[in-house]
Amino acid sequence: SSRAAARLNISQPAISRQLRALEEELGVTLFDRDPKGLTITTDGETALTHARDLLRRAGAMSAAFKRRNAKPRKNLHVGFIPTALPGFLADGMRKFNEQHPNTCVQIREMSPREQEVALGEGELDLALLGTPSPEVKRRFATTSILKTAMSVALPDHHLLALRKSIDLIELEGESFVSLHERNFPGRPQLIADLSERAGFAIEVAIKANGLSEALGMVAGGAGVAVLPADVDGLPHPGVVFVKMRKPRIYLTSSAAWRKEDTDPEIDALVAQLKESGRKQRERTS
């Protein structure tokens, strides 16, 4: 009884009085008492079994009422480009979920074009794109959430692969791998801007449908590529990422959602992603 008193944080005499009262109410002896302590009786074992069952049933009843009275769980469907997940997206989702336990963020890996279509058709609540096209800005509400430096992806046997940084003009005359505008709208304009700032015409030899495909082409010797620096978070055997010193260009990633959607959870998730994006920039700058 002394151990029970300590666990329950009440005095030992109080425990003894309650046991006596219970025995009187039930009309049985629950414990044999001797100078060495208490020993549970057969009736005590039976009472203990019933008591445990009552506690289990009480717990089940409480859980059932909590489930019935809980707010319905809400789902937010979010599209993302795979490079975003290891960094700010995972951090933003974790902190959002801590603050909004009744909202489940479901993510889908999709190209920017696929996200644009799915957002318009109501399959997504939020799209995490690269730089939004004028059409996306016209149709949807958008905000910048992350800026990422562009870098050069080279096959690991390239003469410049051991350099820490290069100027893009050092790759004049090389074949370039680009991302297809079918899945990544605005890519031709990005190549044109790069050409103007680098001082030579970039020759695109082949277009990839996705980031992993582009990395595979670079590794296989099809050409070099200009990609966001965080793409090196994807598996890239045979590819080396080198900092692009000149021109220094950043890719702005944006969130987009339907203008008529006034869901406060979307606003909260966007705000958290912007904060996580800001912290990631500070760590990598």
MIVEXDO-803205 format. One line per field, with one value per residue (C-alpha): x, y, z; chain; residue number from 1. Coordinates in Angstrom, 3 decimals. Example, Ala and Ser with C-alpha at 12.3 -4.5 7.8 and 13.67 -1.06 7.14 Angstrom:
<rs>
X <- [12.300_13.670]
Y <- [-4.500_-1.060]
Z <- [7.800_7.140]
chaine <- [A_A]
num <- [1_2]
</rs>
This chain:
<rs>
X <- [0.000_2.969_4.008_0.429_0.256_3.473_2.231_-1.126_0.485_-1.854_-1.204_-0.995_-3.784_-6.106_-5.367_-6.084_-9.418_-10.526_-9.629_-11.615_-14.593_-14.472_-14.302_-17.317_-19.286_-18.490_-18.779_-15.493_-11.890_-9.623_-6.302_-4.905_-3.123_-0.087_2.954_4.904_2.327_-0.730_-1.386_-4.159_-6.898_-8.797_-11.695_-9.169_-7.889_-11.474_-12.143_-8.908_-9.952_-13.300_-11.627_-9.221_-12.132_-14.040_-11.013_-10.620_-14.291_-14.118_-11.098_-12.856_-15.923_-13.820_-11.961_-15.247_-16.662_-13.414_-13.541_-17.205_-16.639_-13.355_-13.296_-13.412_-9.912_-9.213_-6.941_-4.823_-3.527_-0.174_1.848_5.641_8.784_10.981_13.947_11.758_11.041_14.372_14.675_12.144_9.026_9.663_10.480_7.419_5.071_6.374_5.842_2.448_1.264_2.323_0.117_-2.793_-3.278_-6.708_-5.328_-3.445_-1.074_-0.986_1.808_2.058_5.239_4.337_5.948_5.016_2.710_0.950_0.482_-1.024_-3.580_-4.412_-4.840_-7.260_-9.275_-9.508_-7.275_-4.733_-5.285_-1.759_0.918_4.614_6.086_9.243_8.997_5.297_4.419_2.309_-0.632_-0.273_-0.106_-3.238_-5.276_-4.135_-2.971_0.810_3.581_7.331_8.453_12.074_15.040_17.638_20.904_21.345_24.424_26.063_25.710_28.657_29.516_32.146_34.750_34.427_37.598_35.926_34.382_37.073_36.578_34.742_33.132_33.034_31.749_29.098_31.012_33.653_31.090_30.669_30.395_29.181_25.904_23.325_20.597_17.464_14.066_11.183_8.765_5.933_6.484_8.502_6.908_9.246_12.368_13.068_12.891_15.307_17.781_17.416_18.068_21.100_22.477_22.120_23.766_26.532_27.440_26.985_24.165_23.443_22.880_20.234_20.988_18.299_15.324_14.478_10.988_12.092_14.990_16.125_16.033_18.141_20.713_20.875_21.521_24.299_25.896_25.692_27.568_24.663_25.668_25.904_22.953_22.042_19.858_18.848_21.590_19.224_18.856_22.058_19.805_18.539_20.619_23.108_25.775_28.203_27.223_29.083_27.484_29.701_28.818_28.000_29.954_28.851_26.089_24.709_21.078_18.433_15.338_12.313_9.963_6.366_3.180_-0.044_-3.661_-7.106_-8.029_-11.510_-10.130_-10.105_-9.188_-7.256_-5.255_-3.842_-2.803_-1.185_0.691_1.960_3.140_4.996_6.615_7.812_9.348_11.035_12.274_13.748_15.610_16.953_18.299_20.041_21.685_22.919_23.913]
Y <- [0.000_2.330_1.926_2.545_5.679_6.971_6.321_7.991_10.817_10.380_9.242_5.555_5.815_7.216_4.245_1.830_3.527_3.351_-0.354_-1.084_0.866_-1.049_-4.402_-3.454_-2.360_-5.573_-7.852_-9.621_-9.570_-8.227_-8.536_-10.677_-8.418_-9.534_-7.765_-8.318_-6.479_-7.179_-10.301_-10.249_-12.848_-14.868_-12.405_-9.595_-11.143_-11.356_-7.732_-6.661_-8.326_-6.520_-3.220_-3.453_-4.193_-1.181_1.078_-0.231_0.400_3.884_4.697_3.416_5.513_8.643_8.055_7.522_10.831_12.628_11.251_12.235_15.757_16.352_18.679_16.845_16.229_18.451_17.660_20.162_18.859_20.412_19.950_20.218_19.895_17.130_19.374_21.269_18.354_17.773_21.427_24.085_22.073_19.320_21.903_24.007_21.011_19.757_23.111_23.631_20.193_20.961_24.053_22.577_18.973_18.690_19.498_16.900_18.143_15.660_16.287_15.199_15.330_17.120_19.273_22.984_22.489_19.543_21.608_24.486_22.182_20.358_23.648_24.930_21.705_21.720_18.670_20.795_23.437_24.818_24.621_25.084_26.161_27.710_31.200_31.582_32.336_35.409_33.024_31.613_35.132_36.083_33.053_32.499_34.272_33.907_34.807_34.203_31.671_30.802_32.091_29.547_30.239_28.628_26.440_24.444_20.661_18.982_15.350_14.300_13.743_17.349_19.459_22.034_19.522_20.075_23.830_25.419_28.049_29.029_31.799_30.569_31.956_29.287_26.823_28.653_26.126_23.330_21.502_22.240_20.074_22.059_21.271_20.997_23.913_21.397_20.611_23.666_26.773_29.726_27.629_29.079_32.593_31.604_30.283_33.505_35.618_33.481_33.873_37.638_37.978_35.449_37.062_34.048_32.053_28.923_25.971_23.575_20.139_18.180_18.802_16.670_16.085_16.207_16.908_13.306_12.825_15.963_14.722_11.369_13.088_15.210_12.133_10.345_13.117_14.674_18.139_20.467_22.112_25.165_24.036_25.280_24.544_22.507_19.909_18.401_17.036_14.510_11.404_12.461_9.809_10.962_14.630_17.444_20.744_23.828_27.306_29.722_32.887_34.971_35.646_35.225_34.219_33.083_30.989_32.302_29.564_30.608_29.332_29.610_29.056_29.881_33.523_32.629_30.221_32.051_29.023_30.253_26.997_27.761_31.225_29.689_27.050_29.648_31.871_28.952_27.941_31.514_31.505_28.130_29.424_32.505_30.352_28.100_31.131_32.329_28.922_28.656_32.286]
Z <- [0.000_0.530_-3.123_-4.240_-2.093_-3.657_-7.203_-6.514_-4.541_-1.565_2.000_2.970_5.620_2.972_0.703_3.569_4.358_0.742_0.511_3.695_2.360_-0.936_0.843_2.982_-0.074_-1.973_1.069_0.354_1.548_-1.179_0.700_3.472_5.947_7.947_9.429_6.188_4.058_1.895_-0.179_-2.766_-2.280_-4.891_-4.571_-4.976_-8.232_-9.511_-8.528_-10.238_-13.505_-13.445_-12.535_-15.473_-17.808_-16.474_-17.042_-20.606_-21.357_-19.833_-21.987_-25.111_-24.325_-23.838_-27.126_-28.995_-27.764_-28.632_-32.190_-32.570_-31.287_-33.134_-36.136_-39.482_-40.855_-43.833_-46.773_-48.700_-52.025_-52.939_-56.120_-55.996_-58.095_-56.610_-55.759_-53.278_-50.928_-49.132_-48.113_-47.306_-48.238_-45.680_-43.008_-43.842_-43.854_-40.503_-38.784_-40.439_-39.290_-35.726_-35.730_-37.736_-36.524_-38.206_-41.656_-43.693_-46.419_-49.294_-51.799_-55.440_-57.506_-60.752_-63.416_-63.436_-66.433_-64.790_-61.642_-63.612_-65.230_-61.983_-60.104_-62.724_-62.609_-58.803_-58.279_-56.387_-53.739_-54.006_-56.701_-55.942_-59.250_-60.566_-62.022_-62.908_-66.512_-67.388_-67.916_-64.384_-62.931_-64.843_-63.786_-60.215_-57.071_-56.768_-54.357_-54.288_-51.683_-52.526_-54.532_-55.654_-57.457_-60.874_-61.316_-64.099_-64.309_-66.029_-66.768_-64.224_-66.970_-68.245_-68.242_-65.968_-63.558_-60.923_-60.814_-57.851_-60.083_-63.738_-65.970_-68.361_-71.353_-70.714_-72.080_-75.386_-78.195_-75.899_-76.460_-73.772_-72.280_-71.440_-69.941_-72.382_-72.352_-72.556_-68.875_-67.810_-69.316_-69.694_-70.264_-73.778_-72.336_-69.578_-72.170_-74.172_-71.056_-70.186_-73.707_-73.577_-70.187_-70.912_-74.248_-76.543_-78.094_-76.057_-78.367_-76.973_-78.390_-76.575_-74.282_-71.260_-69.911_-66.272_-63.929_-63.457_-67.215_-67.709_-65.204_-66.963_-70.297_-68.816_-67.227_-70.578_-72.360_-74.282_-73.070_-70.108_-68.344_-66.295_-63.392_-59.935_-57.403_-55.223_-57.999_-56.590_-53.837_-56.387_-57.197_-59.891_-60.520_-63.175_-62.813_-61.053_-60.029_-60.351_-59.118_-61.950_-61.196_-64.200_-64.925_-61.389_-61.908_-59.433_-60.033_-58.155_-56.978_-56.395_-54.835_-56.817_-55.810_-57.149_-56.583_-55.386_-52.757_-49.418_-47.295_-44.211_-44.106_-47.570_-46.384_-43.296_-45.325_-47.821_-44.964_-43.343_-46.656_-47.193_-43.725_-44.350_-47.716_-46.044_-43.515_-46.275_-48.165_-45.014_-44.514_-48.095_-48.751]
chaine <- [A_A_A_A_A_A_A_A_A_A_A_A_A_A_A_A_A_A_A_A_A_A_A_A_A_A_A_A_A_A_A_A_A_A_A_A_A_A_A_A_A_A_A_A_A_A_A_A_A_A_A_A_A_A_A_A_A_A_A_A_A_A_A_A_A_A_A_A_A_A_A_A_A_A_A_A_A_A_A_A_A_A_A_A_A_A_A_A_A_A_A_A_A_A_A_A_A_A_A_A_A_A_A_A_A_A_A_A_A_A_A_A_A_A_A_A_A_A_A_A_A_A_A_A_A_A_A_A_A_A_A_A_A_A_A_A_A_A_A_A_A_A_A_A_A_A_A_A_A_A_A_A_A_A_A_A_A_A_A_A_A_A_A_A_A_A_A_A_A_A_A_A_A_A_A_A_A_A_A_A_A_A_A_A_A_A_A_A_A_A_A_A_A_A_A_A_A_A_A_A_A_A_A_A_A_A_A_A_A_A_A_A_A_A_A_A_A_A_A_A_A_A_A_A_A_A_A_A_A_A_A_A_A_A_A_A_A_A_A_A_A_A_A_A_A_A_A_A_A_A_A_A_A_A_A_A_A_A_A_A_A_A_A_A_A_A_A_A_A_A_A_A_A_A_A_A_A_A_A_A_A_A_A_A_A]
num <- [1_2_3_4_5_6_7_8_9_10_11_12_13_14_15_16_17_18_19_20_21_22_23_24_25_26_27_28_29_30_31_32_33_34_35_36_37_38_39_40_41_42_43_44_45_46_47_48_49_50_51_52_53_54_55_56_57_58_59_60_61_62_63_64_65_66_67_68_69_70_71_72_73_74_75_76_77_78_79_80_81_82_83_84_85_86_87_88_89_90_91_92_93_94_95_96_97_98_99_100_101_102_103_104_105_106_107_108_109_110_111_112_113_114_115_116_117_118_119_120_121_122_123_124_125_126_127_128_129_130_131_132_133_134_135_136_137_138_139_140_141_142_143_144_145_146_147_148_149_150_151_152_153_154_155_156_157_158_159_160_161_162_163_164_165_166_167_168_169_170_171_172_173_174_175_176_177_178_179_180_181_182_183_184_185_186_187_188_189_190_191_192_193_194_195_196_197_198_199_200_201_202_203_204_205_206_207_208_209_210_211_212_213_214_215_216_217_218_219_220_221_222_223_224_225_226_227_228_229_230_231_232_233_234_235_236_237_238_239_240_241_242_243_244_245_246_247_248_249_250_251_252_253_254_255_256_257_258_259_260_261_262_263_264_265_266_267_268_269_270_271_272_273_274_275_276_277_278_279_280_281_282_283_284_285]
</rs>
